[in-house]
Structure formats: C-alpha cells, structure tokens
Amino acid sequence: MSRPVASNSLAASIRTHFGLTQAELGQYLGVSERQVGNIEAGRRRAAPLANLRLARLALALPPPDGYGLPAPLAPVTGALPATPLPLPVVPGLLAAAPLARRQRQLARRLALLLRDERRLCQQVAAQAHRRWAGPVLAA
C-alpha cells in the first residue's frame, strides 16, 4: 500500500492552515470530500464558485500567500528522557535485579504517558486552531 504524498496545492495549504478535514473544506466549498481530494491532487479543477471561495480563504493565509495572521503555535511539551537512567551502584544494600525490573516497568509507563501527552497536546492544538479558524471562516 502506497503512502499518500503531501500536496502543495492551494486547497491543501488552506486546509492545513485552518486545520480542516477534506470533508469540512468540501462542505464549505460546496463539493464532496472526494472532489476536494482530487482538487488537492491536481486531478480535477474546482468549480468557479469553489474557486471563488478558495480565493477568499487564500487571502486569510499568512504572508507571503495571503494577508491574514499566522495560526497560533502548538503548545510546547517538556522533553523527558525516553530511556531509563542507569541505576546507581549501592554495594550490598539492595538486589539489582528487582530494581532493574521496576525501572523497566516505570520506563515503559513513562513512555506511554509521554505518548498520551503528545496526543493530547496535538488535540488541544487542533482545537485551538479550529477556534481561531472559526471566526476567520465565518467572515
């Protein structure tokens, strides 16, 4: 199965800037999701009314493509080490095997929590982007 190639078309850059899905952009343009995909891929041309609406949205893009404000930045998350830290060597007090096992468990839990944090931060950034894009698209 081939991976989709990122498009550099105007429709794709508008969709990316405003954080829209192809279905949402299609609803705004008055075309289907499949037609938006074809327009982005360059297989079809947009209808005149859809072109007019795309041109209006293009003006809201940040410079150099348009005259709008840049989209808000995604929140920055703290970076924690993904690999476990080496255990300090304490001679004779504690057995190393149970501590190493517990360290691996905690490292796995940390990796899962960091993954969940990244996903939640992406969702928050997408929601903030959509809240920002709402009034711009309504205008």
Buried (B, 14 or more C-beta within 10 A) or exposed (E): EEEEEEBEBBBBBBBBBBBBEBEBBBBBBEBEBEBBBBBBBEEBEBBEEBBEBBEBBBEBBEEEBBEBEEBEEEEEEEEEEEEBEEEEEEEEEEEEEEEEEEBEEEBEEBBEEBEEEEEEBEEEBEEBBBEBBEEBBEE
